[in-house]
Amino acid sequence: MTTDQTDFASPAVAAGLDTGEFRITARDFECIAAIVHAEAGILLQNNKMNLVYSRLAKRLRMLGLSTFKEYCALVADQDEQAERGAMIRALTTNVTRFFREPHHFDHLKTTLVPALRATAMQGGRVRLWSAGCSSGQEPYSMALTLLSVFPDAASYDVKILATDIDENMVEKGQAGIFDRSVIADVPADLRQRWFTSLEGRTGAMQAGEELRTLVTFKKLNLIGAWPMKTRFDAIFCRNVVIYFDAETQIKLWSRIVPLLSPSAALYIGHSERVSGPAEKLLVSDGITTYRPLGGRPH
């Protein structure tokens, strides 16, 4: 879901929608948009009213509500954190696949992994972060990239942190179970070595124990508190900030850049750019790939 810039005074929003099972008014939409922005930093522009209606009508039915006004009253209640979480999950589009934007994994493999392997084998720590991991394809792609060069990585102090605001996605990632069609983008040799077939689950495969050992999944709201104290050797923050307004994007980049080790890489989405003070602290290192200023040379 991208966030097109449109002001809130458009006739469509002013009139609301009254063409379906429930009527959603401009006030209802603004209430929902304000809560989603405050809770998750996600910016819902006014042209997303149809999306909000279609995604949340299911919640109204399940809760036995008859109007969006009732739903707004519910999610505005500070004691209804669970439903606010369900609302945010319903409104977030989790589009992901293995080795999406493959140039990033090529860069990771050729530019970073050899040095990271050496660090680990000398007893050092190696840490990578997938910020906005969805159901796990991105962090598992990172792990597979490591394993393609460093097959015994799980025996060393090597960890990938995978975080997402959606606890359902975190649970799916932890399970590491995917339909065979989903892992079709994984090279055959990696698929055969690091995935196993599931008994009783025709057409499904699971990330093997060594692969899953490399990845730790945690729920994390990127606009909330971050418990991480260590620096990372690579951070994938891709197709996440497009949900945020400009001010939130600047704050996020300003928090991410100090977590990069001097020789690290930051990978961002193809339609994103680093903005604010953080931009001056990075140097381009490839397509939507950056390294810290003064860090690892080309």
Disulfide bonds with the S-S distance in Angstrom:
none
